[in-house]
Amino acid sequence: MGMAKVWVVPEIQDQKLKKISLEMINLARRLGEVEAFLIGDGVSALAAELGNYGVSKVIVAEQADLKTYTTAKYARVLAEGIKREQPEIVLIGNTATGLDLAPRVAQRVGAGQISDVIDYVEGNFIRPIYAGKAFQKVSPAAYPLIVTVRPNVFPVAEATGGTAVVEKAEVSLTSDDLRVLVREVVRQVSSRPELTEADIIVSGGRAMKSGENFRILEELADVLGAAVGASRAAVDAGWRPHQDQVGQTGKTVSPTLYIAAGISGAIQHLAGMSGSKVIVAINKDPEANIFKVADYGIVGDLFEVIPLLTAECKRLRNVEQAG
């Protein structure tokens, strides 16, 4: 493929670029000439930031109606932008929003879609299949192509100090596109990072025995600056909200460090976290499935091991700060 025109569709939260946006730019720079299609309200200021990360052109689709995401509005605006500008490849985050948007846009523009991409090697996009037990190489046969990119897999693009040409896109929304109104977005405020973006995750399973017991995992997480996750068993028992669930029916995560406490390692859970760079498992059962994927295994009672781990991490942190 020559110099393809590659679009990144940045994901924005609180008028800031989410980390996945900068990860997609990194991949896009390997694929061709990088442009961005920015949708929102009052987002023009982000164009300079995108230029700084190596985006050559930013097309801004801006209107008050586009301040909050709804499927119909964003699908219309992005599909019309693609038809008009004809990029070969469009990168969208494999996030809750991206998974909603990508297939609808692909259908509207007659594009193929490759989902949950974790690498690009010699002209092939790589994506996991069979709950992460095998990898599929997909080579593009036709364009345009919509590609959803798994968060936390590609490094964040390095700043180039460049500037982007900024163009305004025409936005024409119909009353049909505006049928769904978002009255407000209610966010749970947490000092911990979001699961899919976290560098470190501490997860608990059935062996936690109760919701109150997750406090020991939260203490460890706060020392490490980590997010707290849970297995489906812990969520089904009502100990943690569904948004904390890691696995096939929860979130797919790719942290640098994943600590699994009292998780047996059902195939559905492994599907959600096997992309972690380093896995530490703590379980009383030496035969637990989780040990097959773990880089480090501790056979022991998590109620003894986790507090020791927390104390040791605190000690190391204090040594570091003193040094």
C-alpha positions in Angstrom: 0.0 0.0 0.0 1.4 3.5 -0.9 0.8 6.4 1.3 -2.7 5.8 2.4 -4.8 8.5 3.9 -5.5 7.4 7.4 -8.1 9.0 9.7 -8.0 8.8 13.4 -11.4 9.6 15.1 -10.2 10.9 18.5 -12.2 10.1 21.6 -12.7 13.1 23.9 -13.7 13.3 27.5 -14.1 16.5 29.4 -12.7 18.4 26.4 -9.5 16.4 26.6 -8.1 13.7 24.3 -8.4 10.3 25.9 -5.3 8.1 25.9 -6.7 5.8 23.1 -6.6 8.8 20.7 -2.8 9.1 21.1 -2.4 5.4 20.8 -4.3 5.4 17.5 -2.1 8.1 16.2 0.9 5.9 16.9 -0.6 3.1 14.8 -1.8 5.5 12.1 1.7 6.8 11.6 2.8 3.3 10.6 0.0 3.1 8.1 0.3 6.3 6.1 -0.5 10.0 6.1 -2.3 10.8 9.4 -5.4 13.0 9.5 -7.9 13.4 12.3 -11.7 13.8 12.1 -12.7 15.6 15.3 -16.3 15.6 16.4 -17.7 17.7 19.2 -18.4 21.2 20.5 -15.7 23.6 21.4 -13.1 21.0 20.4 -11.1 23.2 17.9 -8.5 23.8 20.7 -7.5 20.1 20.5 -6.5 20.5 16.8 -3.1 22.0 17.9 -2.5 19.2 20.3 -3.2 16.6 17.5 -0.8 18.4 15.2 1.9 18.2 18.0 1.5 14.4 17.8 2.1 14.1 14.1 -1.4 14.7 12.6 -1.0 16.6 9.3 -4.6 17.7 8.9 -7.5 18.0 11.4 -11.1 18.2 10.1 -13.3 19.6 12.7 -17.0 18.8 12.8 -18.3 21.2 15.4 -21.8 22.1 16.6 -23.6 22.5 19.9 -25.7 19.4 19.1 -22.5 17.3 19.0 -21.4 18.1 22.5 -22.5 14.7 23.8 -22.3 11.4 22.0 -25.4 9.8 20.5 -25.2 7.1 17.9 -27.3 8.7 15.2 -25.6 12.1 15.3 -22.1 10.9 15.3 -22.7 8.1 12.7 -24.2 10.7 10.3 -21.4 13.2 10.7 -18.6 10.7 10.4 -20.2 8.8 7.5 -20.7 12.0 5.5 -17.1 13.0 6.3 -15.8 9.7 5.0 -17.8 9.9 1.8 -16.6 13.4 1.1 -12.9 13.1 1.9 -12.4 9.4 1.1 -9.8 8.2 3.6 -8.6 4.6 3.0 -8.5 3.6 6.6 -10.4 5.0 9.6 -9.2 4.2 13.1 -11.8 4.2 16.0 -11.2 3.1 19.6 -12.4 -0.3 20.5 -14.2 1.3 23.4 -17.9 1.5 24.5 -18.4 4.5 22.2 -16.3 3.1 19.3 -18.0 -0.3 19.3 -21.3 1.5 19.0 -20.2 3.8 16.3 -17.9 1.8 14.0 -20.3 -0.8 12.6 -23.0 1.7 11.9 -20.5 3.9 10.0 -19.1 0.9 8.1 -22.6 0.0 7.0 -23.4 3.5 5.8 -20.3 3.9 3.7 -20.1 0.3 2.5 -16.8 -0.3 4.3 -15.2 -3.5 5.7 -14.5 -3.5 9.4 -11.7 -5.1 11.4 -12.4 -5.1 15.1 -10.2 -5.2 18.2 -6.9 -4.8 16.5 -3.8 -5.3 18.7 -1.0 -5.1 16.1 0.0 -4.4 12.5 2.6 -6.6 10.9 3.8 -6.6 7.3 0.5 -5.3 5.9 -1.7 -7.4 8.1 -3.9 -6.3 11.0 -3.7 -8.7 14.0 -6.7 -9.4 16.1 -7.5 -12.0 18.8 -10.2 -14.6 18.1 -11.6 -17.6 20.1 -11.5 -15.6 23.4 -7.8 -14.7 22.8 -6.6 -18.3 22.2 -5.6 -17.6 18.6 -4.7 -14.6 16.5 -6.1 -13.7 13.1 -4.1 -11.9 10.4 -6.4 -9.7 8.3 -5.1 -8.1 5.1 -7.2 -5.3 3.6 -8.8 -6.3 0.3 -10.8 -3.1 -0.3 -11.1 0.4 1.0 -12.5 2.3 2.9 -11.7 0.2 5.9 -12.9 0.8 9.5 -10.5 -0.5 12.1 -11.3 -0.5 15.9 -8.1 -0.4 18.0 -7.9 -2.0 21.4 -6.9 0.5 24.2 -3.7 0.2 26.1 -1.9 -2.0 23.5 -0.1 0.6 21.3 2.2 3.1 23.0 1.1 6.7 23.1 2.4 8.6 20.1 5.5 10.7 20.8 5.2 14.4 20.2 6.7 15.6 16.9 6.3 19.3 17.5 4.4 19.5 14.2 1.3 21.6 13.4 -1.8 20.5 11.7 -3.8 22.2 8.9 -7.3 22.8 10.3 -10.4 22.5 8.2 -14.1 22.9 9.2 -16.5 20.2 8.1 -20.0 20.9 7.1 -22.5 19.5 9.6 -26.1 18.9 8.6 -28.2 16.9 11.1 -31.8 15.9 10.5 -34.5 15.8 13.1 -34.2 12.0 13.0 -30.5 12.3 14.0 -31.6 14.4 17.0 -34.4 12.2 18.3 -32.3 10.9 21.2 -31.3 13.6 23.7 -28.7 13.2 26.4 -30.0 15.2 29.3 -26.9 14.7 31.5 -23.9 12.4 31.8 -23.6 11.2 35.4 -20.1 10.1 36.3 -18.9 8.2 39.3 -16.0 10.2 40.7 -13.1 7.9 41.5 -9.5 8.7 42.3 -8.5 5.5 40.7 -7.8 5.2 36.9 -10.5 3.8 34.5 -10.1 0.0 34.0 -9.4 -0.1 30.3 -6.8 2.7 30.6 -5.1 1.6 33.8 -1.5 0.6 33.8 -1.9 -1.6 36.9 -5.1 -3.6 37.9 -5.8 -5.4 41.1 -8.7 -7.9 40.5 -10.7 -10.0 43.0 -12.7 -13.2 42.4 -15.1 -15.5 44.2 -12.6 -16.2 47.0 -12.9 -12.6 48.2 -16.1 -13.9 50.0 -17.8 -10.5 50.3 -18.0 -6.9 49.0 -16.5 -5.6 52.2 -13.4 -7.7 51.7 -12.6 -5.8 48.5 -11.3 -3.1 50.8 -8.0 -4.9 51.1 -7.6 -4.8 47.3 -8.5 -1.1 47.2 -5.8 -0.4 49.8 -3.2 -2.2 47.6 -4.6 -0.5 44.5 -4.3 3.0 46.1 -0.6 2.3 47.0 0.1 1.2 43.4 -2.1 3.9 41.7 -4.1 1.0 40.2 -7.6 0.3 39.2 -9.8 -2.4 40.9 -11.3 -5.1 38.8 -13.5 -8.1 39.5 -14.4 -11.5 38.0 -17.9 -12.3 36.9 -18.5 -14.4 40.0 -17.7 -11.4 42.2 -20.0 -9.1 40.1 -22.8 -11.7 40.0 -22.6 -12.0 43.8 -23.3 -8.2 44.0 -19.9 -7.4 45.5 -18.8 -5.0 42.7 -20.6 -3.1 40.0 -20.7 -4.5 36.5 -18.4 -1.7 35.2 -15.6 -3.3 37.2 -16.0 -6.7 35.5 -13.0 -8.0 33.5 -13.7 -10.8 31.0 -15.6 -11.9 27.9 -18.9 -10.3 29.2 -17.1 -7.4 30.9 -14.1 -5.3 29.9 -11.0 -6.4 28.0 -7.9 -4.9 29.6 -4.3 -4.8 28.7 -2.4 -3.3 31.7 1.4 -3.6 32.3 0.6 -5.4 35.6 -2.5 -7.5 36.4 -2.8 -8.9 40.0 -5.5 -11.6 40.2 -6.5 -12.4 43.8 -8.7 -15.4 44.4 -9.6 -15.8 40.7 -9.7 -19.4 39.4 -9.1 -18.4 35.8 -12.2 -19.4 33.9 -11.7 -19.1 30.1 -14.1 -16.1 30.0 -12.0 -14.2 32.5 -8.8 -15.0 30.7 -10.2 -13.6 27.5 -10.5 -10.2 29.2 -7.0 -10.0 30.7 -4.6 -12.4 28.9 -3.2 -9.4 27.0 -1.7 -8.1 30.3 2.1 -7.7 30.1 2.8 -9.3 33.5 0.3 -11.4 35.4 0.6 -12.1 39.2 -1.9 -14.7 40.5 -2.7 -15.3 44.2 -4.7 -18.5 44.9 -5.0 -21.2 47.6 -5.5 -23.9 44.9 -2.1 -24.8 43.2 -4.1 -26.4 40.4 -6.1 -23.2 39.6 -6.3 -22.4 35.9 -5.0 -18.9 36.4 -1.5 -20.2 37.2 -1.2 -21.4 33.6 -1.2 -17.8 32.3 0.5 -16.2 35.3 4.1 -14.9 35.1 4.3 -15.1 38.9 2.2 -17.3 41.1 1.7 -17.2 44.9 0.0 -20.2 46.4 -1.5 -18.9 49.6 -4.4 -17.3 51.4 -5.1 -14.0 49.7 -6.2 -12.5 53.1 -2.7 -13.0 54.3 -0.8 -12.3 51.1 -2.5 -9.1 50.0 -1.9 -7.2 53.2 1.8 -8.3 53.2 2.1 -7.2 49.6 0.4 -3.8 50.4 2.8 -3.3 53.4 5.9 -4.1 51.2 4.7 -1.8 48.4 4.2 1.0 50.9 7.7 0.4 52.4 9.3 0.5 48.9 7.4 3.6 48.0 8.6 5.3 51.2 12.2 4.3 50.5 11.8 5.8 47.0 10.4 9.0 48.3 13.1 9.3 51.0 15.8 8.7 48.3 
